[in-house]
Amino acid sequence: MKIIEFKIDMYEEVYSLWKKTELSLVSSDTKEEVERIVKLHPELFLVGIDRKSVV
């Protein structure tokens, strides 16, 4: 597994993973809001990649 910075084009896959894990999603989890926060603090958003999939 590789840890990389989140890119907004990964949002759908990450959001799907959040839903599968029954994470409590809130209004600030929209694509637009996540994109805004990532632009301000990209170092806070990391994802694990395993065989080209977000894990």
Distance bins in CASP14 RR format, pairs under 12 A and 6 or more apart:
PFRMAT RR
TARGET T0000
AUTHOR 0000-0000-0000
RMODE 2
METHOD distances of the structure
MODEL  1
1 46 0 0 0 0 0 1 0 0 0 0 0
1 47 0 0 0 0 0 1 0 0 0 0 0
1 48 1 0 1 0 0 0 0 0 0 0 0
1 49 1 0 0 1 0 0 0 0 0 0 0
1 50 1 0 1 0 0 0 0 0 0 0 0
1 51 0 0 0 0 1 0 0 0 0 0 0
1 52 0 0 0 0 0 1 0 0 0 0 0
1 53 0 0 0 0 0 1 0 0 0 0 0
1 54 0 0 0 0 0 1 0 0 0 0 0
1 55 1 0 0 1 0 0 0 0 0 0 0
2 46 0 0 0 0 0 1 0 0 0 0 0
2 47 0 0 0 0 1 0 0 0 0 0 0
2 48 1 0 0 1 0 0 0 0 0 0 0
2 49 1 0 1 0 0 0 0 0 0 0 0
2 50 1 0 0 1 0 0 0 0 0 0 0
2 51 0 0 0 0 0 1 0 0 0 0 0
2 52 0 0 0 0 0 1 0 0 0 0 0
2 53 0 0 0 0 0 1 0 0 0 0 0
2 54 0 0 0 0 0 1 0 0 0 0 0
2 55 0 0 0 0 1 0 0 0 0 0 0
3 45 0 0 0 0 0 1 0 0 0 0 0
3 46 1 0 1 0 0 0 0 0 0 0 0
3 47 1 0 0 1 0 0 0 0 0 0 0
3 48 1 0 1 0 0 0 0 0 0 0 0
3 49 1 0 0 1 0 0 0 0 0 0 0
3 50 0 0 0 0 0 1 0 0 0 0 0
3 54 0 0 0 0 0 1 0 0 0 0 0
3 55 0 0 0 0 0 1 0 0 0 0 0
4 10 0 0 0 0 1 0 0 0 0 0 0
4 14 0 0 0 0 0 1 0 0 0 0 0
4 42 0 0 0 0 0 1 0 0 0 0 0
4 43 0 0 0 0 0 1 0 0 0 0 0
4 45 0 0 0 0 1 0 0 0 0 0 0
4 46 1 0 0 1 0 0 0 0 0 0 0
4 47 1 0 0 1 0 0 0 0 0 0 0
4 48 1 0 0 1 0 0 0 0 0 0 0
4 49 1 0 1 0 0 0 0 0 0 0 0
4 50 0 0 0 0 0 1 0 0 0 0 0
4 52 0 0 0 0 0 1 0 0 0 0 0
4 54 0 0 0 0 1 0 0 0 0 0 0
4 55 0 0 0 0 0 1 0 0 0 0 0
5 38 0 0 0 0 1 0 0 0 0 0 0
5 41 0 0 0 0 0 1 0 0 0 0 0
5 42 1 0 1 0 0 0 0 0 0 0 0
5 43 1 0 0 1 0 0 0 0 0 0 0
5 44 0 0 0 0 1 0 0 0 0 0 0
5 45 1 0 0 1 0 0 0 0 0 0 0
5 46 1 0 0 1 0 0 0 0 0 0 0
5 47 1 0 0 1 0 0 0 0 0 0 0
5 48 0 0 0 0 0 1 0 0 0 0 0
5 49 0 0 0 0 0 1 0 0 0 0 0
6 13 0 0 0 0 0 1 0 0 0 0 0
6 14 1 0 0 1 0 0 0 0 0 0 0
6 15 0 0 0 0 0 1 0 0 0 0 0
6 17 0 0 0 0 0 1 0 0 0 0 0
6 31 0 0 0 0 0 1 0 0 0 0 0
6 34 0 0 0 0 1 0 0 0 0 0 0
6 35 0 0 0 0 0 1 0 0 0 0 0
6 37 0 0 0 0 0 1 0 0 0 0 0
6 38 1 0 0 1 0 0 0 0 0 0 0
6 39 0 0 0 0 0 1 0 0 0 0 0
6 41 0 0 0 0 0 1 0 0 0 0 0
6 42 1 0 0 1 0 0 0 0 0 0 0
6 43 0 0 0 0 0 1 0 0 0 0 0
6 44 0 0 0 0 1 0 0 0 0 0 0
6 45 1 1 0 0 0 0 0 0 0 0 0
6 46 1 0 0 1 0 0 0 0 0 0 0
6 47 1 0 1 0 0 0 0 0 0 0 0
6 48 0 0 0 0 1 0 0 0 0 0 0
6 49 0 0 0 0 0 1 0 0 0 0 0
6 54 0 0 0 0 1 0 0 0 0 0 0
7 13 0 0 0 0 0 1 0 0 0 0 0
7 14 0 0 0 0 1 0 0 0 0 0 0
7 34 0 0 0 0 0 1 0 0 0 0 0
7 35 0 0 0 0 1 0 0 0 0 0 0
7 38 0 0 0 0 1 0 0 0 0 0 0
7 39 0 0 0 0 0 1 0 0 0 0 0
7 42 0 0 0 0 1 0 0 0 0 0 0
7 45 0 0 0 0 1 0 0 0 0 0 0
7 46 0 0 0 0 0 1 0 0 0 0 0
7 47 0 0 0 0 1 0 0 0 0 0 0
7 49 0 0 0 0 0 1 0 0 0 0 0
7 54 0 0 0 0 0 1 0 0 0 0 0
8 14 0 0 0 0 1 0 0 0 0 0 0
8 15 0 0 0 0 0 1 0 0 0 0 0
8 30 0 0 0 0 0 1 0 0 0 0 0
8 31 1 0 0 1 0 0 0 0 0 0 0
8 32 0 0 0 0 1 0 0 0 0 0 0
8 33 0 0 0 0 0 1 0 0 0 0 0
8 34 1 0 0 1 0 0 0 0 0 0 0
8 35 1 0 1 0 0 0 0 0 0 0 0
8 36 0 0 0 0 1 0 0 0 0 0 0
8 37 0 0 0 0 0 1 0 0 0 0 0
8 38 1 0 0 1 0 0 0 0 0 0 0
8 39 0 0 0 0 1 0 0 0 0 0 0
8 42 0 0 0 0 0 1 0 0 0 0 0
8 45 0 0 0 0 1 0 0 0 0 0 0
8 47 0 0 0 0 0 1 0 0 0 0 0
9 31 0 0 0 0 0 1 0 0 0 0 0
9 34 0 0 0 0 0 1 0 0 0 0 0
9 35 0 0 0 0 0 1 0 0 0 0 0
9 38 0 0 0 0 0 1 0 0 0 0 0
9 47 0 0 0 0 0 1 0 0 0 0 0
9 54 0 0 0 0 0 1 0 0 0 0 0
10 16 0 0 0 0 0 1 0 0 0 0 0
10 17 0 0 0 0 1 0 0 0 0 0 0
10 18 0 0 0 0 0 1 0 0 0 0 0
10 31 0 0 0 0 0 1 0 0 0 0 0
10 34 0 0 0 0 1 0 0 0 0 0 0
10 35 0 0 0 0 0 1 0 0 0 0 0
10 38 0 0 0 0 0 1 0 0 0 0 0
10 45 0 0 0 0 1 0 0 0 0 0 0
10 46 0 0 0 0 0 1 0 0 0 0 0
10 47 1 0 0 1 0 0 0 0 0 0 0
10 48 0 0 0 0 1 0 0 0 0 0 0
10 49 0 0 0 0 1 0 0 0 0 0 0
10 52 0 0 0 0 0 1 0 0 0 0 0
10 53 0 0 0 0 0 1 0 0 0 0 0
10 54 1 0 0 1 0 0 0 0 0 0 0
10 55 0 0 0 0 0 1 0 0 0 0 0
11 17 0 0 0 0 0 1 0 0 0 0 0
11 18 0 0 0 0 0 1 0 0 0 0 0
11 29 0 0 0 0 1 0 0 0 0 0 0
11 30 0 0 0 0 1 0 0 0 0 0 0
11 31 1 0 1 0 0 0 0 0 0 0 0
11 32 0 0 0 0 1 0 0 0 0 0 0
11 33 0 0 0 0 0 1 0 0 0 0 0
11 34 1 0 0 1 0 0 0 0 0 0 0
11 35 1 0 0 1 0 0 0 0 0 0 0
11 37 0 0 0 0 0 1 0 0 0 0 0
11 38 0 0 0 0 1 0 0 0 0 0 0
11 45 0 0 0 0 0 1 0 0 0 0 0
11 47 0 0 0 0 0 1 0 0 0 0 0
11 54 0 0 0 0 0 1 0 0 0 0 0
12 18 0 0 0 0 0 1 0 0 0 0 0
12 19 0 0 0 0 0 1 0 0 0 0 0
12 31 0 0 0 0 1 0 0 0 0 0 0
12 34 0 0 0 0 0 1 0 0 0 0 0
12 54 0 0 0 0 1 0 0 0 0 0 0
13 19 0 0 0 0 0 1 0 0 0 0 0
13 20 0 0 0 0 0 1 0 0 0 0 0
13 31 0 0 0 0 0 1 0 0 0 0 0
13 47 0 0 0 0 1 0 0 0 0 0 0
13 48 0 0 0 0 0 1 0 0 0 0 0
13 49 0 0 0 0 1 0 0 0 0 0 0
13 52 0 0 0 0 0 1 0 0 0 0 0
13 53 1 0 0 1 0 0 0 0 0 0 0
13 54 1 0 1 0 0 0 0 0 0 0 0
13 55 0 0 0 0 1 0 0 0 0 0 0
14 20 0 0 0 0 0 1 0 0 0 0 0
14 21 0 0 0 0 0 1 0 0 0 0 0
14 23 0 0 0 0 0 1 0 0 0 0 0
14 25 0 0 0 0 0 1 0 0 0 0 0
14 29 0 0 0 0 1 0 0 0 0 0 0
14 31 0 0 0 0 1 0 0 0 0 0 0
14 34 0 0 0 0 1 0 0 0 0 0 0
14 35 0 0 0 0 0 1 0 0 0 0 0
14 38 0 0 0 0 0 1 0 0 0 0 0
14 45 0 0 0 0 1 0 0 0 0 0 0
14 46 0 0 0 0 0 1 0 0 0 0 0
14 47 1 0 0 1 0 0 0 0 0 0 0
14 48 0 0 0 0 1 0 0 0 0 0 0
14 49 0 0 0 0 0 1 0 0 0 0 0
14 53 0 0 0 0 0 1 0 0 0 0 0
14 54 1 0 1 0 0 0 0 0 0 0 0
14 55 0 0 0 0 0 1 0 0 0 0 0
15 21 0 0 0 0 0 1 0 0 0 0 0
15 23 0 0 0 0 1 0 0 0 0 0 0
15 25 0 0 0 0 1 0 0 0 0 0 0
15 29 1 0 0 1 0 0 0 0 0 0 0
15 30 0 0 0 0 1 0 0 0 0 0 0
15 31 1 0 0 1 0 0 0 0 0 0 0
15 33 0 0 0 0 0 1 0 0 0 0 0
15 34 0 0 0 0 1 0 0 0 0 0 0
15 47 0 0 0 0 0 1 0 0 0 0 0
15 54 0 0 0 0 1 0 0 0 0 0 0
16 23 0 0 0 0 0 1 0 0 0 0 0
16 25 0 0 0 0 0 1 0 0 0 0 0
16 53 0 0 0 0 0 1 0 0 0 0 0
16 54 0 0 0 0 1 0 0 0 0 0 0
16 55 0 0 0 0 0 1 0 0 0 0 0
17 23 0 0 0 0 1 0 0 0 0 0 0
17 25 0 0 0 0 0 1 0 0 0 0 0
17 47 0 0 0 0 1 0 0 0 0 0 0
17 48 0 0 0 0 1 0 0 0 0 0 0
17 49 0 0 0 0 0 1 0 0 0 0 0
17 50 0 0 0 0 0 1 0 0 0 0 0
17 53 0 0 0 0 1 0 0 0 0 0 0
17 54 1 0 1 0 0 0 0 0 0 0 0
17 55 1 0 0 1 0 0 0 0 0 0 0
18 24 0 0 0 0 1 0 0 0 0 0 0
18 25 1 0 0 1 0 0 0 0 0 0 0
18 26 0 0 0 0 0 1 0 0 0 0 0
18 29 1 0 0 1 0 0 0 0 0 0 0
18 34 0 0 0 0 0 1 0 0 0 0 0
18 47 0 0 0 0 0 1 0 0 0 0 0
18 54 0 0 0 0 0 1 0 0 0 0 0
19 25 1 0 0 1 0 0 0 0 0 0 0
19 29 0 0 0 0 0 1 0 0 0 0 0
20 54 0 0 0 0 0 1 0 0 0 0 0
20 55 0 0 0 0 0 1 0 0 0 0 0
21 54 0 0 0 0 0 1 0 0 0 0 0
21 55 0 0 0 0 0 1 0 0 0 0 0
23 29 0 0 0 0 1 0 0 0 0 0 0
25 33 0 0 0 0 0 1 0 0 0 0 0
25 34 0 0 0 0 0 1 0 0 0 0 0
26 33 0 0 0 0 1 0 0 0 0 0 0
26 34 0 0 0 0 0 1 0 0 0 0 0
27 33 1 0 0 1 0 0 0 0 0 0 0
27 34 0 0 0 0 0 1 0 0 0 0 0
28 34 1 0 0 1 0 0 0 0 0 0 0
28 35 0 0 0 0 0 1 0 0 0 0 0
28 36 0 0 0 0 1 0 0 0 0 0 0
28 37 1 0 0 1 0 0 0 0 0 0 0
29 35 0 0 0 0 0 1 0 0 0 0 0
29 36 0 0 0 0 0 1 0 0 0 0 0
29 37 0 0 0 0 0 1 0 0 0 0 0
30 36 0 0 0 0 1 0 0 0 0 0 0
30 37 0 0 0 0 0 1 0 0 0 0 0
31 37 0 0 0 0 0 1 0 0 0 0 0
31 38 0 0 0 0 0 1 0 0 0 0 0
32 38 0 0 0 0 0 1 0 0 0 0 0
32 39 0 0 0 0 0 1 0 0 0 0 0
33 39 0 0 0 0 0 1 0 0 0 0 0
33 40 0 0 0 0 0 1 0 0 0 0 0
34 40 0 0 0 0 0 1 0 0 0 0 0
34 41 0 0 0 0 0 1 0 0 0 0 0
34 42 0 0 0 0 0 1 0 0 0 0 0
34 44 0 0 0 0 0 1 0 0 0 0 0
34 45 1 0 0 1 0 0 0 0 0 0 0
34 47 0 0 0 0 0 1 0 0 0 0 0
35 41 0 0 0 0 0 1 0 0 0 0 0
35 42 0 0 0 0 0 1 0 0 0 0 0
35 45 0 0 0 0 0 1 0 0 0 0 0
36 42 0 0 0 0 0 1 0 0 0 0 0
36 45 0 0 0 0 0 1 0 0 0 0 0
37 43 0 0 0 0 0 1 0 0 0 0 0
37 44 1 0 0 1 0 0 0 0 0 0 0
37 45 1 0 0 1 0 0 0 0 0 0 0
38 44 1 0 0 1 0 0 0 0 0 0 0
38 45 1 0 1 0 0 0 0 0 0 0 0
38 46 0 0 0 0 0 1 0 0 0 0 0
38 47 0 0 0 0 0 1 0 0 0 0 0
39 45 0 0 0 0 0 1 0 0 0 0 0
45 54 0 0 0 0 0 1 0 0 0 0 0
46 54 0 0 0 0 0 1 0 0 0 0 0
46 55 0 0 0 0 0 1 0 0 0 0 0
47 53 0 0 0 0 0 1 0 0 0 0 0
47 54 1 0 1 0 0 0 0 0 0 0 0
47 55 0 0 0 0 1 0 0 0 0 0 0
48 54 1 0 0 1 0 0 0 0 0 0 0
48 55 1 0 1 0 0 0 0 0 0 0 0
49 55 1 0 0 1 0 0 0 0 0 0 0
END
